[in-house]
Amino acid sequence: MAIQLTTDQLKSYDQNGYITIEDLAPKQTVEALSNRLREYTHGGRPSGAIRMQTEPRVQRQEMQVVHAGDGIRKVDNLVKEDDLFHQLGLNHNIVGIISQILGTDLKMFRNSLLMKAPEVGSQKGWHQDSPYWPIEPMDLCSCWFTLDDATPENGCLAVLPGWHKRGSLPHISVTDDYVIDPAQCEIPEGILAPVKAGGGVFFHSLLPHYTAPNKSGKWRRAIALSYMSSKSRHTGSGDGPTYLHIQGKTYPNCVN
């Protein structure tokens, strides 16, 4: 049976913009996903339409890595292109929790596996997700599912509880990043949200969040699975892409 959120957990998500849930998937599933990812990044498994992004400092040759896979920062499209990660995107605990937050008619907006190699992975500055995304209303929910224990030392999430209620904040482009404009918005010290491998942080798409650089000797790998109501609207050019259908109905004049 899928995990059921308590009334207090749902209230906490509404008030704070996030909740942390452990044990979303068993250890053997996490190990299988970790091994599959390693095949793509270090083992030469054909990646096809899976896209990989290199750490900017590695790309500029400001930092050297032992293996090219140690320099990968982000892997996109795993849920669509890989069978094991596709199963994760449909995981009954994850989808069950998302449906309690967003409703039962769901599509996946995107999935990005975010990697911080030991002593290589860089910080991701304070930002909100929705200002990046051509979706309205700005009410998506992501499950930040971890393949490794995410700790303060290796770059777990930090969040600003309740700030999702402030709406879309001004962002600016800086070197290697797109962040909340510090000249227009004073950012306080965030609250850390550590989570063990196989668990996840569920957070609102307007919740400001940050991850520190990985200064530890251990990997920190987490996949952001971002879901939206099927009643959402695409606000970019054209009709928009056809999004992965998760469950429930599709509605006219809404996301494909």
MIKE-464873 format. One line per field, with one value per residue (C-alpha): residue number from 1; residue in one letter; y, x, z. Coordinates in steps of 0.1 Angstrom, whole numbers, padded with zeros to 4 digits. Example, Ala and Ser with C-alpha at 12.3 -4.5 7.8 and 13.67 -1.06 7.14 Angstrom:
! MIKE-464873
k	(1 | 2)
r	(a | s)
Y	(-0045 | -0011)
X	(0123 | 0137)
Z	(0078 | 0071)
! end
This chain:
! MIKE-464873
k	(1 | 2 | 3 | 4 | 5 | 6 | 7 | 8 | 9 | 10 | 11 | 12 | 13 | 14 | 15 | 16 | 17 | 18 | 19 | 20 | 21 | 22 | 23 | 24 | 25 | 26 | 27 | 28 | 29 | 30 | 31 | 32 | 33 | 34 | 35 | 36 | 37 | 38 | 39 | 40 | 41 | 42 | 43 | 44 | 45 | 46 | 47 | 48 | 49 | 50 | 51 | 52 | 53 | 54 | 55 | 56 | 57 | 58 | 59 | 60 | 61 | 62 | 63 | 64 | 65 | 66 | 67 | 68 | 69 | 70 | 71 | 72 | 73 | 74 | 75 | 76 | 77 | 78 | 79 | 80 | 81 | 82 | 83 | 84 | 85 | 86 | 87 | 88 | 89 | 90 | 91 | 92 | 93 | 94 | 95 | 96 | 97 | 98 | 99 | 100 | 101 | 102 | 103 | 104 | 105 | 106 | 107 | 108 | 109 | 110 | 111 | 112 | 113 | 114 | 115 | 116 | 117 | 118 | 119 | 120 | 121 | 122 | 123 | 124 | 125 | 126 | 127 | 128 | 129 | 130 | 131 | 132 | 133 | 134 | 135 | 136 | 137 | 138 | 139 | 140 | 141 | 142 | 143 | 144 | 145 | 146 | 147 | 148 | 149 | 150 | 151 | 152 | 153 | 154 | 155 | 156 | 157 | 158 | 159 | 160 | 161 | 162 | 163 | 164 | 165 | 166 | 167 | 168 | 169 | 170 | 171 | 172 | 173 | 174 | 175 | 176 | 177 | 178 | 179 | 180 | 181 | 182 | 183 | 184 | 185 | 186 | 187 | 188 | 189 | 190 | 191 | 192 | 193 | 194 | 195 | 196 | 197 | 198 | 199 | 200 | 201 | 202 | 203 | 204 | 205 | 206 | 207 | 208 | 209 | 210 | 211 | 212 | 213 | 214 | 215 | 216 | 217 | 218 | 219 | 220 | 221 | 222 | 223 | 224 | 225 | 226 | 227 | 228 | 229 | 230 | 231 | 232 | 233 | 234 | 235 | 236 | 237 | 238 | 239 | 240 | 241 | 242 | 243 | 244 | 245 | 246 | 247 | 248 | 249 | 250 | 251 | 252 | 253 | 254 | 255 | 256)
r	(m | a | i | q | l | t | t | d | q | l | k | s | y | d | q | n | g | y | i | t | i | e | d | l | a | p | k | q | t | v | e | a | l | s | n | r | l | r | e | y | t | h | g | g | r | p | s | g | a | i | r | m | q | t | e | p | r | v | q | r | q | e | m | q | v | v | h | a | g | d | g | i | r | k | v | d | n | l | v | k | e | d | d | l | f | h | q | l | g | l | n | h | n | i | v | g | i | i | s | q | i | l | g | t | d | l | k | m | f | r | n | s | l | l | m | k | a | p | e | v | g | s | q | k | g | w | h | q | d | s | p | y | w | p | i | e | p | m | d | l | c | s | c | w | f | t | l | d | d | a | t | p | e | n | g | c | l | a | v | l | p | g | w | h | k | r | g | s | l | p | h | i | s | v | t | d | d | y | v | i | d | p | a | q | c | e | i | p | e | g | i | l | a | p | v | k | a | g | g | g | v | f | f | h | s | l | l | p | h | y | t | a | p | n | k | s | g | k | w | r | r | a | i | a | l | s | y | m | s | s | k | s | r | h | t | g | s | g | d | g | p | t | y | l | h | i | q | g | k | t | y | p | n | c | v | n)
Y	(0000 | 0035 | 0058 | 0080 | 0115 | 0125 | 0156 | 0172 | 0163 | 0179 | 0209 | 0212 | 0210 | 0238 | 0260 | 0253 | 0243 | 0210 | 0177 | 0150 | 0113 | 0084 | 0049 | 0057 | 0027 | -0003 | -0006 | -0030 | -0006 | 0022 | 0000 | -0010 | 0026 | 0036 | 0008 | 0018 | 0054 | 0044 | 0024 | 0056 | 0079 | 0056 | 0023 | 0033 | 0023 | 0040 | 0071 | 0077 | 0106 | 0109 | 0143 | 0149 | 0182 | 0187 | 0207 | 0242 | 0243 | 0209 | 0220 | 0251 | 0229 | 0249 | 0215 | 0181 | 0148 | 0113 | 0100 | 0120 | 0107 | 0124 | 0157 | 0152 | 0176 | 0167 | 0139 | 0146 | 0123 | 0091 | 0085 | 0086 | 0067 | 0041 | 0013 | 0014 | 0052 | 0050 | 0027 | 0052 | 0080 | 0058 | 0046 | 0041 | 0059 | 0089 | 0092 | 0085 | 0114 | 0137 | 0129 | 0138 | 0172 | 0180 | 0157 | 0125 | 0138 | 0141 | 0145 | 0147 | 0181 | 0171 | 0148 | 0157 | 0137 | 0161 | 0148 | 0161 | 0141 | 0140 | 0173 | 0182 | 0190 | 0227 | 0247 | 0255 | 0290 | 0301 | 0298 | 0288 | 0263 | 0279 | 0310 | 0287 | 0268 | 0278 | 0263 | 0280 | 0280 | 0279 | 0250 | 0220 | 0196 | 0179 | 0148 | 0151 | 0114 | 0104 | 0076 | 0085 | 0098 | 0136 | 0153 | 0189 | 0178 | 0165 | 0190 | 0182 | 0206 | 0238 | 0255 | 0287 | 0274 | 0293 | 0314 | 0296 | 0318 | 0350 | 0342 | 0344 | 0363 | 0383 | 0362 | 0372 | 0354 | 0350 | 0329 | 0293 | 0299 | 0317 | 0328 | 0350 | 0386 | 0394 | 0431 | 0428 | 0400 | 0394 | 0357 | 0344 | 0313 | 0283 | 0252 | 0220 | 0190 | 0159 | 0127 | 0091 | 0072 | 0059 | 0088 | 0122 | 0158 | 0169 | 0206 | 0233 | 0248 | 0283 | 0272 | 0288 | 0261 | 0258 | 0230 | 0236 | 0222 | 0187 | 0190 | 0154 | 0122 | 0107 | 0111 | 0129 | 0119 | 0128 | 0129 | 0157 | 0143 | 0172 | 0166 | 0189 | 0187 | 0177 | 0210 | 0230 | 0253 | 0256 | 0293 | 0290 | 0292 | 0269 | 0240 | 0228 | 0192 | 0161 | 0154 | 0120 | 0110 | 0096 | 0089 | 0102 | 0124 | 0148 | 0181 | 0202 | 0235 | 0222 | 0206 | 0178)
X	(0000 | 0013 | 0024 | -0004 | 0004 | -0011 | -0032 | -0002 | 0021 | -0002 | -0006 | 0032 | 0036 | 0010 | 0026 | 0063 | 0063 | 0081 | 0081 | 0108 | 0097 | 0121 | 0119 | 0101 | 0119 | 0137 | 0175 | 0176 | 0158 | 0182 | 0212 | 0198 | 0192 | 0227 | 0243 | 0224 | 0234 | 0270 | 0267 | 0257 | 0283 | 0313 | 0305 | 0299 | 0262 | 0247 | 0229 | 0207 | 0184 | 0196 | 0214 | 0243 | 0257 | 0293 | 0304 | 0312 | 0346 | 0355 | 0343 | 0365 | 0394 | 0397 | 0393 | 0406 | 0388 | 0401 | 0372 | 0349 | 0319 | 0332 | 0327 | 0290 | 0266 | 0232 | 0215 | 0182 | 0155 | 0162 | 0126 | 0116 | 0146 | 0155 | 0133 | 0145 | 0141 | 0108 | 0096 | 0109 | 0088 | 0057 | 0067 | 0035 | 0048 | 0061 | 0030 | 0007 | 0022 | 0021 | -0015 | -0024 | -0007 | -0017 | -0047 | -0050 | -0047 | -0010 | 0017 | 0055 | 0070 | 0106 | 0132 | 0168 | 0193 | 0216 | 0251 | 0278 | 0309 | 0332 | 0351 | 0339 | 0302 | 0296 | 0269 | 0235 | 0225 | 0192 | 0165 | 0129 | 0120 | 0088 | 0105 | 0125 | 0094 | 0066 | 0038 | 0009 | -0003 | 0031 | 0020 | 0041 | 0056 | 0090 | 0102 | 0140 | 0147 | 0182 | 0204 | 0229 | 0225 | 0222 | 0240 | 0251 | 0287 | 0279 | 0252 | 0217 | 0189 | 0185 | 0151 | 0133 | 0102 | 0070 | 0086 | 0066 | 0037 | 0057 | 0051 | 0077 | 0108 | 0131 | 0160 | 0193 | 0219 | 0253 | 0283 | 0272 | 0238 | 0204 | 0196 | 0172 | 0185 | 0202 | 0199 | 0161 | 0156 | 0176 | 0180 | 0183 | 0201 | 0182 | 0170 | 0188 | 0168 | 0190 | 0175 | 0188 | 0192 | 0158 | 0140 | 0129 | 0121 | 0088 | 0087 | 0066 | 0079 | 0080 | 0100 | 0135 | 0162 | 0199 | 0226 | 0261 | 0292 | 0302 | 0332 | 0331 | 0346 | 0312 | 0289 | 0256 | 0232 | 0195 | 0169 | 0143 | 0110 | 0087 | 0050 | 0021 | -0017 | -0030 | -0051 | -0019 | -0013 | 0017 | 0027 | 0056 | 0056 | 0034 | 0013 | 0042 | 0056 | 0037 | 0044 | 0047 | 0012 | 0014 | -0023 | -0058 | -0074 | -0061 | -0080 | -0087 | -0067 | -0043 | -0009 | -0006)
Z	(0000 | -0009 | 0018 | 0031 | 0044 | 0077 | 0081 | 0099 | 0070 | 0045 | 0066 | 0070 | 0032 | 0027 | 0053 | 0047 | 0011 | 0016 | 0035 | 0038 | 0035 | 0041 | 0026 | -0006 | -0023 | -0010 | -0008 | -0037 | -0060 | -0050 | -0057 | -0091 | -0100 | -0088 | -0108 | -0140 | -0136 | -0132 | -0164 | -0183 | -0166 | -0162 | -0180 | -0216 | -0217 | -0248 | -0237 | -0268 | -0261 | -0225 | -0221 | -0198 | -0186 | -0175 | -0145 | -0158 | -0142 | -0156 | -0190 | -0189 | -0178 | -0145 | -0127 | -0136 | -0129 | -0129 | -0151 | -0174 | -0155 | -0123 | -0141 | -0150 | -0132 | -0146 | -0165 | -0182 | -0197 | -0177 | -0169 | -0205 | -0219 | -0192 | -0180 | -0143 | -0140 | -0158 | -0130 | -0105 | -0121 | -0116 | -0081 | -0061 | -0030 | -0049 | -0072 | -0043 | -0022 | -0052 | -0059 | -0023 | -0029 | -0065 | -0072 | -0091 | -0127 | -0132 | -0158 | -0153 | -0163 | -0162 | -0146 | -0139 | -0121 | -0102 | -0094 | -0070 | -0073 | -0042 | -0039 | -0074 | -0073 | -0073 | -0054 | -0069 | -0058 | -0042 | -0068 | -0074 | -0101 | -0115 | -0129 | -0152 | -0164 | -0189 | -0168 | -0150 | -0124 | -0106 | -0084 | -0094 | -0069 | -0072 | -0054 | -0049 | -0046 | -0034 | -0045 | -0017 | 0018 | 0012 | 0041 | 0049 | 0040 | 0005 | -0006 | 0007 | 0000 | 0020 | 0019 | 0030 | 0047 | 0038 | 0011 | -0016 | -0005 | -0016 | -0053 | -0081 | -0070 | -0093 | -0106 | -0124 | -0144 | -0128 | -0137 | -0142 | -0125 | -0124 | -0089 | -0068 | -0071 | -0038 | -0045 | -0045 | -0019 | 0012 | 0017 | 0053 | 0063 | 0051 | 0068 | 0058 | 0046 | 0048 | 0036 | 0035 | 0002 | -0010 | 0006 | -0008 | -0003 | -0018 | -0024 | -0041 | -0074 | -0058 | -0027 | -0028 | -0024 | -0025 | -0025 | -0012 | -0030 | -0022 | 0001 | 0013 | 0000 | -0009 | -0039 | -0037 | -0064 | -0065 | -0092 | -0093 | -0105 | -0112 | -0115 | -0124 | -0125 | -0159 | -0156 | -0159 | -0189 | -0212 | -0214 | -0238 | -0276 | -0296 | -0281 | -0260 | -0258 | -0250 | -0214 | -0198 | -0186 | -0151 | -0142 | -0145 | -0171 | -0198 | -0203 | -0234 | -0236 | -0209 | -0211 | -0237)
! end
